[in-house]
Amino acid sequence: MTRLLLFLLSLYKRWLSPLLGANCRFHPSCSDYTRISIARFGPFKGFVLGSWRILRCQPLCEGGHDPVPDRFVLRRCGAQGAHTHD
């Protein structure tokens, strides 16, 4: 499953992303964020994190630097780089 998702992301990056242009509000891009998330947390949690990131990629969220977290956590808008507590 992991390899399939990573393969689909690579197809998107190679063929579809150039047609859409550089529109991501975040760095790394949403597709790179999803790829890193899947590699770090596995296919299910990585896909959830990537999907949550895509939902945050909209005008009500401030963009900017938003690295993949070291542990699984769904960040809210404006919480980039914020430390979370257990």
C-alpha positions in Angstrom: 0.0 0.0 0.0 2.8 2.4 0.9 4.6 1.8 -2.4 1.3 2.3 -4.4 0.6 5.7 -2.6 4.2 6.9 -3.2 4.0 5.8 -6.8 0.7 7.7 -7.3 2.3 10.8 -5.7 5.3 10.6 -8.0 2.9 10.4 -11.0 1.1 13.5 -9.8 4.3 15.4 -9.2 5.6 14.5 -12.7 2.5 14.8 -14.9 -0.3 16.8 -13.2 1.5 19.2 -10.9 3.3 21.1 -13.7 0.0 21.7 -15.4 -1.5 23.2 -12.3 1.4 25.4 -11.5 3.0 26.3 -8.1 0.0 27.2 -6.1 0.8 25.6 -2.7 0.6 28.0 0.3 3.0 25.9 2.3 6.6 24.7 2.2 7.2 21.8 1.6 4.4 21.4 -1.0 1.4 19.4 -0.1 2.5 16.5 -2.2 6.0 16.4 -0.7 4.4 16.7 2.8 2.2 13.7 2.0 5.1 11.7 0.7 7.2 12.4 3.8 4.2 11.7 6.1 3.6 8.3 4.4 7.2 7.4 4.7 7.3 8.5 8.4 4.0 7.2 9.7 2.9 4.6 7.2 0.1 4.6 4.6 -2.9 5.2 6.8 -1.6 7.9 9.1 0.5 9.5 6.4 -2.5 9.7 4.1 -4.6 11.3 6.9 -1.9 13.9 7.6 -1.5 14.6 3.9 -5.3 15.0 3.4 -5.5 17.2 6.5 -2.7 19.4 5.1 -4.6 19.7 1.8 -7.7 20.8 3.6 -5.6 23.5 5.3 -4.3 24.7 2.0 -7.0 27.4 1.6 -7.3 31.2 2.1 -8.4 31.0 5.7 -5.1 29.4 6.7 -1.8 31.3 6.7 0.7 29.4 4.6 4.5 29.3 5.2 6.9 26.7 6.5 5.0 23.7 7.8 7.2 20.6 8.2 5.9 17.1 8.9 5.6 16.7 12.6 7.9 14.2 14.5 4.8 12.6 15.9 1.3 12.1 14.6 -0.7 15.3 15.3 -3.3 17.1 13.2 -2.4 20.8 13.3 -4.9 23.6 13.1 -4.6 26.7 10.9 -2.0 29.0 12.4 -0.4 26.2 14.4 2.6 25.6 12.1 5.7 24.7 14.1 3.7 25.0 17.4 4.7 22.6 20.1 1.9 20.3 21.3 1.5 18.7 24.6 0.5 15.1 25.3 
